[in-house]
Amino acid sequence: MKRLVIFTVIIFSAAFIKAQDFSYLKDINIEETSQKAVAEEAAMDCCTYLTNMRYDDSDQQRTLATQYISEWLAAVYADSFMLNDLFQEATAQEDVYQVYFALNYLEYKDEMNLLELQTEALKGVVSYCANSSNKLKMTKELKKVQKMIKEGTLQENIQSSDFITSIK
């Protein structure tokens, strides 16, 4: 019985340690059709890790996972999903947006359209940044998005061509 308990602990520990190591991502060819399921599963692993860990720009695993998500989205999602000019340059908040967009795409790709995916991604970013333990600040633009969420007008505002100018 002791051996069974020890063996189980070792297996779960090994699985936990492996989950923190994203070096295997470089071995996945995102554009290879035969690796589509593997690439999708890796994207889900990255999204789960990134949304459940606080932001730390010195975390090498976060960097690897974020880069993978960006490359994976570019390969599998043909339409433009970014909200141009919402994020100043390439920011951590933009990375978090991509992660939440990818997460929602993976979970609801057959059920949500682009507008709904963008809306849910922004809600995820606001929720992530509003949590002070994640150590990622709310930008002025995200505070305006948060206000739109509370008012229930976010999706209508994204659909409007004035969305970016209304938050700037």
C-alpha positions as CSV (number, residue, x, y, z in Angstrom):
1,M,0.0,0.0,0.0
2,K,2.9,2.4,0.8
3,R,4.4,1.7,-2.6
4,L,1.2,2.5,-4.3
5,V,0.9,5.9,-2.5
6,I,4.5,6.7,-3.2
7,F,4.2,5.7,-6.9
8,T,1.1,7.8,-7.2
9,V,2.8,10.9,-5.7
10,I,5.7,10.4,-8.0
11,I,3.5,10.2,-11.1
12,F,1.5,13.3,-10.1
13,S,4.7,15.2,-9.3
14,A,6.2,14.3,-12.6
15,A,3.1,15.4,-14.4
16,F,3.1,18.7,-12.5
17,I,6.7,19.4,-13.3
18,K,6.2,18.5,-17.0
19,A,3.2,20.9,-17.1
20,Q,5.5,23.8,-16.2
21,D,8.0,23.0,-19.0
22,F,7.1,24.3,-22.4
23,S,10.3,23.5,-24.2
24,Y,8.4,20.7,-26.1
25,L,6.5,23.4,-28.0
26,K,9.4,23.9,-30.4
27,D,9.0,20.3,-31.6
28,I,5.4,20.9,-32.7
29,N,4.9,22.0,-36.3
30,I,1.8,24.2,-36.1
31,E,1.2,24.1,-39.8
32,E,1.5,20.3,-40.2
33,T,-2.0,18.9,-40.6
34,S,-1.1,15.6,-38.9
35,Q,-0.1,17.6,-35.8
36,K,-3.2,19.7,-35.6
37,A,-4.6,17.9,-32.5
38,V,-1.2,18.0,-30.7
39,A,-0.8,21.7,-31.6
40,E,-4.3,22.4,-30.3
41,E,-3.7,20.5,-27.1
42,A,-0.5,22.4,-26.5
43,A,-2.3,25.7,-27.1
44,M,-4.8,24.8,-24.5
45,D,-2.0,23.9,-22.1
46,C,-0.4,27.2,-22.7
47,C,-3.7,29.1,-22.2
48,T,-4.4,27.3,-19.0
49,Y,-1.0,28.0,-17.7
50,L,-1.0,31.7,-18.7
51,T,-4.4,32.5,-17.3
52,N,-3.8,30.8,-14.0
53,M,-0.4,32.2,-13.2
54,R,0.3,35.8,-12.2
55,Y,2.2,37.9,-14.7
56,D,6.0,37.8,-14.4
57,D,7.9,39.0,-17.4
58,S,11.0,37.2,-16.2
59,D,9.2,33.8,-16.3
60,Q,10.8,31.9,-19.3
61,Q,7.9,29.5,-19.4
62,R,5.4,32.3,-19.8
63,T,7.5,33.7,-22.6
64,L,7.6,30.4,-24.4
65,A,3.9,29.8,-23.9
66,T,2.9,33.3,-25.1
67,Q,5.1,33.1,-28.2
68,Y,3.5,29.7,-29.0
69,I,0.0,31.1,-28.6
70,S,0.8,34.0,-30.9
71,E,2.2,31.7,-33.6
72,W,-0.6,29.2,-33.2
73,L,-3.3,31.9,-33.6
74,A,-1.5,33.3,-36.7
75,A,-1.6,29.8,-38.2
76,V,-5.1,28.6,-37.4
77,Y,-7.2,31.8,-37.3
78,A,-7.3,33.4,-40.7
79,D,-9.3,36.5,-39.8
80,S,-7.8,39.5,-38.0
81,F,-8.8,39.1,-34.4
82,M,-6.8,42.0,-32.9
83,L,-8.5,45.2,-32.0
84,N,-6.2,47.6,-33.7
85,D,-4.8,50.4,-31.6
86,L,-6.4,49.2,-28.4
87,F,-3.1,48.2,-26.9
88,Q,-0.1,50.6,-27.0
89,E,2.6,48.9,-29.0
90,A,3.3,45.3,-28.0
91,T,2.3,45.1,-24.3
92,A,1.7,42.4,-21.8
93,Q,-2.0,43.3,-21.9
94,E,-2.0,42.6,-25.6
95,D,-0.4,39.2,-24.9
96,V,-3.1,38.4,-22.4
97,Y,-5.8,39.4,-24.9
98,Q,-4.3,36.9,-27.4
99,V,-4.3,34.2,-24.7
100,Y,-7.9,34.8,-23.8
101,F,-8.9,35.0,-27.5
102,A,-7.1,31.7,-28.1
103,L,-8.7,30.1,-25.0
104,N,-12.2,31.1,-26.1
105,Y,-11.5,30.0,-29.7
106,L,-10.4,26.6,-28.5
107,E,-13.5,26.2,-26.2
108,Y,-16.2,27.7,-28.4
109,K,-14.8,27.8,-32.0
110,D,-18.0,26.4,-33.5
111,E,-20.3,28.4,-31.3
112,M,-18.9,31.9,-31.3
113,N,-18.3,34.4,-34.1
114,L,-15.4,36.9,-34.2
115,L,-17.3,39.6,-32.3
116,E,-18.2,37.3,-29.5
117,L,-14.7,35.9,-29.3
118,Q,-13.3,39.5,-29.1
119,T,-15.8,40.4,-26.4
120,E,-15.0,37.4,-24.2
121,A,-11.3,38.0,-24.7
122,L,-11.6,41.6,-23.5
123,K,-13.6,40.5,-20.6
124,G,-10.9,38.0,-19.7
125,V,-8.2,40.7,-20.0
126,V,-10.1,43.1,-17.8
127,S,-10.7,40.3,-15.2
128,Y,-7.1,39.3,-15.2
129,C,-5.7,42.8,-14.9
130,A,-8.3,43.8,-12.3
131,N,-7.0,41.1,-10.0
132,S,-4.1,42.8,-8.3
133,S,-2.4,39.5,-7.5
134,N,-1.7,39.1,-11.2
135,K,0.6,42.2,-11.1
136,L,-0.6,43.6,-14.4
137,K,-2.0,47.0,-14.3
138,M,-5.2,48.2,-15.8
139,T,-4.5,50.7,-18.6
140,K,-6.7,53.7,-19.2
141,E,-8.2,52.0,-22.2
142,L,-8.9,48.8,-20.2
143,K,-10.7,50.9,-17.5
144,K,-12.9,52.2,-20.2
145,V,-13.5,48.7,-21.5
146,Q,-14.3,47.7,-17.9
147,K,-16.9,50.4,-17.7
148,M,-18.5,49.2,-21.0
149,I,-18.6,45.7,-19.5
150,K,-20.5,47.0,-16.5
151,E,-22.9,48.9,-18.7
152,G,-23.4,45.9,-20.9
153,T,-22.4,47.8,-24.0
154,L,-19.0,46.2,-24.8
155,Q,-20.2,44.0,-27.7
156,E,-22.1,46.9,-29.3
157,N,-19.2,49.2,-29.0
158,I,-16.8,46.7,-30.5
159,Q,-19.2,46.3,-33.4
160,S,-19.2,50.0,-33.8
161,S,-16.5,51.5,-36.0
162,D,-15.9,54.1,-33.3
163,F,-14.8,51.6,-30.7
164,I,-11.1,52.4,-30.7
165,T,-11.7,56.2,-30.9
166,S,-14.2,56.0,-28.0
167,I,-11.6,54.5,-25.7
168,K,-8.7,56.7,-26.7
